[in-house]
Amino acid sequence: MTRPSKIAHDPAATDNRLVVAISSRALFDLGDSHELFERDGLDAYRAFQIEHENEILQPGVAFPLVQKLLGLNKLAGDVPPVEVILLSRNSGDTGLRIFNAIQHYGLEISRAAFTSGAPTSDYIAPFHADLFLSANAEDVGRALTAGVAAATILPSTARPRASEQLRIAFDGDAVIFGDEGERVSREEGLEAFHRNETELADEPLSVGPFRGFLTAVHRLQAAFPAENSPIRTALVTARSAPAHKRVILTLRSWGVRIDEALFLGGRDKGPFLDAFGADIFFDDSPANVESARKHVATGHVPHGVSNP
């Protein structure tokens, strides 16, 4: 893989890092201990984590994604383009087991916030995170309200991808774009939606919660040769012609690169995401998320008309 010249030699590149904040339950499998916490309370959870702190945690749903994100730093010369921050509702005491696992797996994660049960979302902005991934829907909702791209990582039976290339897939409406299209479709029907999108084809769509993250990913992609990039992106949307034109022109007006665009016209997204080989997929629709997580690691974006 070709090293990127921009990141290696640009003195200001440290301000252009892609920063991802992730919760401990998204990074590692803490299902059993979380059930213990909910059943028996904090004291039992604390005693369990301390007793087992030298037992290495198993990887969680987002672990392969984090490995690939941090792997980009090996290609980037002297200035790492990606940083992963750990945000955890554990205390510093119980969080020792988590840092033991981070060290065991060789993950280059050095910054963290342990909040002893308090919401972690307050620390996203000080860390300048572009994306927040968590198993806690409350924290995700707070992050979205604060204007940060965020998703609830859901349990998945998807297998890790063998490819070294990082592949990220996005839904369009209410994720990359605003949800006005979905509102028209729900309130007035599909015919009205297509008519509206045709009439407004030359007017860019409004910005959705993942616009900033998509821009950060695009900026990172631009540091590598297009023909040999370690990152590939896809738009996977229920839209179809003629509603496709507005999407394409909007992305063009933003100056943002999407490698693949799948206009599925309502088809089940799961098999297409599997064919793309997504390491992560972001969607606002609970129905789409339930389908997708059977095939790929999936983040639910609780935003827009699909999430009243």
Order of alpha helices (4+ residues) and beta strands (2+ residues): alpha-beta-alpha-alpha-alpha-alpha-beta-alpha-beta-beta-alpha-beta-beta-alpha-alpha-alpha-beta-alpha-beta-alpha-beta-alpha-beta
